Amino acid sequence: MDRLKERLKKIIPQYREEIKNFLKESGEKIIGNISIRSVYGGMRDLPVLFCDTSEILPEKGLLIRGISVKELSNKLPEEVFFLMLTQNLPDTEEIISLQNELNRRAKLIPDYPFTVIDDIPQDSHPMTMLICAIVSMERESIFVRRYAEGMRKEDYWEAIYEDSLNLVAWVYQIAAYIYRKKFGDGKRIFHDFSFDWAQNFSRLLGIGDWDGNFTKLLRLYTVIHSDNEGGNVSAHSCHCAGSSLANPYYSVAAGLCGLSGPLHGLANQEVLKWLLEAMEKYGGVPSEKQIEDFAEETLKSGKVIPGYGHSILKVIDPRFEAFYEFGEKYCEEDPLFQTVKVVFRVVPEILKKNPKIKDPYPNLDAGSGCLLYHFGIKEFNFYTVFFAVSRIFGITAQLILSRGFGEPIESPKSMTTRWFKEQANKL
């Protein structure tokens, strides 16, 4: 029995009724103001979307179903997926049921996505390979088949659930093969049905995890990157596509296309590049004075210090803290991690001197890349694939709940610059 699906069969009707009653009682109430700057500034901070799986609070950071992501840093990705969907962490029987379900589905992965990867030019970006492989599997969509059969709207979520669990069970196998194809011996390693999700991902990559610490990092990395509200580009792109009833293969691919942009999924690469440049310049782990000079040079050149600052937070990002604590436990002697520690001691004090900088503290990207690098993942253009595989947990959970509620197609009204100028002249 799939205990998660059985739990959702009880939760979804209640969730649907709760939102229906809320809209009936309060749907006409006004909740905020819209400035012209906000519209032209990427809709930042406008409360125009809802997402129940997670939220970011300025003084607390990312909360998944009300629990700080740092408190979840010792959980399995499967447990956090269960939490996002049900509002509760699974008990022992429930997590075993979910793991068994994912393992059952893992062996059903078709062969042709791997052929797609074989046939793509091998100098293609790993994200191109991943997205193409996911789109190719659209023919496996249970939602597409059942929609054509005329299923009830109330049952959409069940078909989306089936597709989503298949994606979670299949995507890391595809990602691992991409890594081996581009950076390894090209041979595919197969799933072990006695392992959990992260153990299998680690095994299929073929990195060589003799002490199990790389698997621990993959668990942490996946949990940390799994969800981040509904307005970030990957989550919103997936949601927007899904609102048209595009199946999860298309919707997830849309989200990952957004994730691949340099303003979204590439940030940890920029941090790592900056750290390595500092180490190269100073011949090893820089001193505090050397990092101070290097940071000042970066700022004077008109650039930002990568990995520092956040659009919402006013505190050290708890996701960075979780990575930092992992590094202290497993990577303490690594010169790259030691450099991260020096930067952490020095850079916030420099940024605090600038009154224009609202958040001088590190975000999650300040430490995540150096940990991947420590365990031998030195191919920078694969880092976004790790992010993508992790984020699929969150965006599929959001898709399932969106269809459970029966959310309509997203269709905001756009206005011309002339219209906005006319409105501004009236004020």
Backbone hydrogen bonds, N-H to C=O, Kabsch-Sander energy under -0.5 kcal/mol:
donor,donor_aa,acceptor,acceptor_aa,energy
3,R,1,M,-1.2
6,E,2,D,-2.2
7,R,3,R,-2.2
8,L,4,L,-2.4
9,K,5,K,-2.0
10,K,6,E,-0.8
10,K,7,R,-0.9
11,I,7,R,-2.0
12,I,8,L,-3.1
14,Q,10,K,-0.8
15,Y,11,I,-2.7
16,R,12,I,-2.9
17,E,13,P,-2.1
18,E,14,Q,-2.5
19,I,15,Y,-2.1
20,K,16,R,-2.2
21,N,17,E,-2.6
22,F,18,E,-2.2
23,L,19,I,-2.6
24,K,20,K,-1.8
25,E,21,N,-2.1
26,S,22,F,-2.9
27,G,23,L,-1.9
29,K,26,S,-1.7
35,S,33,N,-0.5
39,V,35,S,-1.7
40,Y,36,I,-2.3
41,G,37,R,-1.1
42,G,39,V,-0.7
43,M,38,S,-2.2
44,R,41,G,-0.5
46,L,43,M,-1.9
48,V,46,L,-2.1
55,E,63,L,-2.3
57,L,61,G,-2.2
60,K,57,L,-1.3
61,G,57,L,-3.2
63,L,55,E,-3.3
64,I,67,I,-3.0
65,R,53,T,-1.1
65,R,63,L,-0.7
67,I,64,I,-1.5
69,V,62,L,-2.3
71,E,68,S,-0.8
72,L,68,S,-0.8
73,S,70,K,-1.3
75,K,72,L,-2.2
80,V,76,L,-1.9
81,F,77,P,-2.3
82,F,78,E,-2.1
83,L,79,E,-2.3
84,M,80,V,-2.6
85,L,81,F,-1.7
86,T,82,F,-2.2
87,Q,83,L,-2.5
95,I,91,D,-2.4
96,I,92,T,-2.1
97,S,93,E,-2.1
98,L,94,E,-2.2
99,Q,95,I,-2.6
100,N,96,I,-2.6
101,E,97,S,-2.1
102,L,98,L,-2.5
103,N,99,Q,-2.4
104,R,100,N,-2.4
105,R,101,E,-2.1
106,A,102,L,-2.1
107,K,103,N,-1.2
108,L,105,R,-1.8
109,I,106,A,-1.3
114,F,111,D,-1.3
115,T,111,D,-1.1
116,V,112,Y,-2.6
117,I,113,P,-1.9
118,D,114,F,-2.0
119,D,115,T,-2.1
120,I,116,V,-1.3
124,S,121,P,-2.3
128,T,125,H,-0.7
129,M,125,H,-1.8
130,L,126,P,-2.4
131,I,127,M,-2.7
132,C,128,T,-2.4
133,A,129,M,-2.3
134,I,130,L,-2.2
135,V,131,I,-2.6
136,S,132,C,-2.1
137,M,133,A,-0.9
137,M,134,I,-0.9
138,E,135,V,-1.9
139,R,136,S,-0.8
140,E,137,M,-2.7
141,S,138,E,-2.1
145,R,141,S,-1.4
146,R,142,I,-2.7
147,Y,143,F,-2.7
148,A,144,V,-1.9
149,E,145,R,-1.2
150,G,146,R,-0.5
150,G,147,Y,-1.2
151,M,146,R,-1.8
155,D,152,R,-1.6
156,Y,153,K,-1.6
158,E,155,D,-0.8
159,A,155,D,-1.2
160,I,156,Y,-2.3
161,Y,157,W,-2.6
162,E,158,E,-2.0
163,D,159,A,-2.2
164,S,160,I,-2.6
165,L,161,Y,-2.7
166,N,162,E,-1.8
167,L,163,D,-2.2
168,V,164,S,-2.5
169,A,165,L,-2.1
170,W,166,N,-1.6
171,V,167,L,-3.0
172,Y,168,V,-0.5
173,Q,170,W,-0.6
174,I,170,W,-1.7
175,A,171,V,-2.7
176,A,172,Y,-2.5
177,Y,173,Q,-1.7
178,I,174,I,-2.2
179,Y,175,A,-2.1
180,R,176,A,-2.3
181,K,177,Y,-2.7
182,K,178,I,-2.4
183,F,179,Y,-2.9
184,G,179,Y,-0.5
184,G,180,R,-1.2
186,G,180,R,-1.6
193,F,191,H,-0.5
195,F,192,D,-1.7
200,N,196,D,-2.2
201,F,197,W,-2.2
202,S,198,A,-2.6
203,R,199,Q,-2.4
204,L,200,N,-3.0
205,L,201,F,-1.6
206,G,202,S,-0.9
206,G,203,R,-0.7
207,I,202,S,-0.9
210,W,208,G,-0.7
212,G,209,D,-0.6
216,K,212,G,-1.5
217,L,213,N,-2.0
218,L,214,F,-2.4
219,R,215,T,-2.2
220,L,216,K,-2.3
221,Y,217,L,-3.7
222,T,218,L,-2.4
223,V,219,R,-2.2
224,I,220,L,-2.8
225,H,221,Y,-2.0
226,S,222,T,-0.7
226,S,223,V,-0.8
228,N,229,E,-0.8
232,N,228,N,-0.5
236,H,232,N,-3.1
237,S,233,V,-2.7
238,C,234,S,-2.0
239,H,235,A,-2.5
240,C,236,H,-3.0
241,A,237,S,-2.2
242,G,238,C,-2.6
243,S,239,H,-1.9
244,S,240,C,-0.5
244,S,241,A,-1.2
245,L,242,G,-2.1
246,A,241,A,-1.3
251,S,247,N,-2.7
252,V,248,P,-2.9
253,A,249,Y,-1.7
254,A,250,Y,-2.3
255,G,251,S,-2.1
256,L,252,V,-2.5
257,C,253,A,-2.0
258,G,254,A,-1.6
259,L,255,G,-2.0
260,S,256,L,-1.5
261,G,258,G,-1.4
264,H,261,G,-2.0
265,G,259,L,-1.5
265,G,261,G,-1.2
266,L,261,G,-0.7
267,A,264,H,-0.6
269,Q,266,L,-0.8
270,E,266,L,-1.4
271,V,267,A,-1.9
272,L,268,N,-2.3
273,K,269,Q,-2.5
274,W,270,E,-2.0
275,L,271,V,-2.5
276,L,272,L,-2.6
277,E,273,K,-2.1
278,A,274,W,-2.0
279,M,275,L,-2.3
280,E,276,L,-2.4
281,K,277,E,-2.3
282,Y,278,A,-1.9
283,G,279,M,-0.7
284,G,279,M,-2.3
291,I,287,S,-2.4
292,E,288,E,-2.3
293,D,289,K,-2.3
294,F,290,Q,-2.7
295,A,291,I,-2.8
296,E,292,E,-2.3
297,E,293,D,-2.3
298,T,294,F,-1.9
299,L,295,A,-2.4
300,K,296,E,-2.6
301,S,297,E,-1.4
302,G,299,L,-1.7
303,K,298,T,-1.8
308,Y,305,I,-1.4
309,G,361,Y,-3.0
314,K,58,P,-2.6
317,D,362,P,-1.9
320,F,317,D,-0.8
321,E,317,D,-2.0
322,A,318,P,-2.1
323,F,319,R,-1.9
324,Y,320,F,-3.1
325,E,321,E,-2.6
326,F,322,A,-1.8
327,G,323,F,-2.6
328,E,324,Y,-2.4
329,K,325,E,-1.4
330,Y,326,F,-2.6
331,C,327,G,-2.8
334,D,331,C,-1.7
338,Q,334,D,-2.5
339,T,335,P,-1.8
340,V,336,L,-1.8
341,K,337,F,-2.0
342,V,338,Q,-1.9
343,V,339,T,-2.6
344,F,340,V,-2.2
345,R,341,K,-1.6
346,V,342,V,-1.7
347,V,343,V,-2.6
349,E,346,V,-0.6
350,I,346,V,-1.3
351,L,347,V,-2.6
352,K,348,P,-2.0
353,K,350,I,-1.1
354,N,351,L,-1.6
357,I,354,N,-1.6
358,K,356,K,-0.7
363,N,307,G,-2.7
366,A,363,N,-1.8
367,G,364,L,-1.2
368,S,364,L,-1.2
369,G,365,D,-0.6
371,L,367,G,-1.0
372,L,368,S,-1.6
373,Y,369,G,-2.3
374,H,370,C,-1.9
375,F,371,L,-1.4
376,G,373,Y,-1.7
377,I,372,L,-2.2
378,K,376,G,-1.5
380,F,378,K,-1.1
382,F,379,E,-2.2
383,Y,380,F,-1.8
385,V,382,F,-0.9
386,F,382,F,-1.4
387,F,383,Y,-1.8
388,A,384,T,-2.7
389,V,385,V,-2.9
390,S,386,F,-1.9
391,R,387,F,-2.8
392,I,388,A,-1.5
393,F,390,S,-1.4
394,G,226,S,-1.1
394,G,390,S,-0.6
395,I,391,R,-2.5
396,T,392,I,-1.9
397,A,393,F,-1.4
398,Q,394,G,-2.2
399,L,395,I,-1.8
400,I,396,T,-2.5
401,L,397,A,-2.1
402,S,398,Q,-2.4
403,R,399,L,-2.3
404,G,400,I,-1.8
405,F,401,L,-2.3
406,G,402,S,-1.3
407,E,402,S,-2.4
420,F,416,T,-2.0
421,K,417,T,-2.5
422,E,418,R,-2.2
423,Q,419,W,-2.3
424,A,420,F,-2.5
425,N,421,K,-2.1
426,K,422,E,-0.9
426,K,423,Q,-0.6
427,L,423,Q,-0.5
427,L,424,A,-1.0
